[in-house]
Amino acid sequence: MHNYFRKTFVLVAIFATLSTGCKYSKQYQKLTETGSKYTTAVDELLVKAGKLQVESTSEDILSDDRLLNLTEQKYREKVEEDKEILQIINDIRNHNALLRKYFSKLDELARSEAPERTQVEIDGIATNLQTISSHLQTTRFSPNSGILKGIGHLAIHSQINGALREELEKRDRTILQELTIQQEMLNKLGDFMKHKVAIKRIAQEQRLVIRPLIDENAVANEESWIERRNEIFAIDTRVEELENASVALGEFKTVFKDSVEGKITGVSLNNALKDIDFFLALLENNQKSNQKES
């Protein structure tokens, strides 16, 4: 899967080489590699967020049923919320995939001696991207309009020319807006999932810890009861992972802007790499911890 995303951030290296030479070529290569891993990780995180949504709703349904003997109509209402959130998450995944394709095609455009076909493909990707984006901005995770209104155009560096320059002049503000939309939606999705984690934790504590404890009979398997209680109170890392994904994407957006404008520096590039590497390291450690527990 990582090979599919290998060129995701390579455009940054092209722009930066144009404006500053090859001084940081090793860093550009690392940014390309981490960009590949980053986009793969974001897609996986969105899948995990969908699972958390269903887990939380399922616990909520069981909790309500114990109190009120839930009707089928009430159950269907909760299912509709699941469908809504899962559809939004799926749309964010599609938005992410289209951004990835767009940057990959920009790389082709920069290298191509006959860019007409690539430009047609870019136009199609951009149209689909804006269609999904327009829909995302009507959802509960839509970025605040003030953030998008503040996005301006880039001062494209004089050494970027040809078909690549034409494309950037045509759509620089659009791409900055799409990066901002995804960054903000990841952040808002993380905030929303904090609430879902709380619902899940409270319901599971009641169902798996408190109810067996207050039952007239003694807890059947005390070791299992302790283990379940420990799992419930363990930190759910999915929220923190989404928040760090948003931060890392913000760093990439800054590097992209600086690269196009010829302002890329070793400091800004290193900062971006540090944030993305931190996010990936945290994600990898969390996955290893989950594998050990299971």
Order of alpha helices (4+ residues) and beta strands (2+ residues): alpha-alpha-alpha-alpha-alpha-alpha-alpha-alpha-alpha-alpha
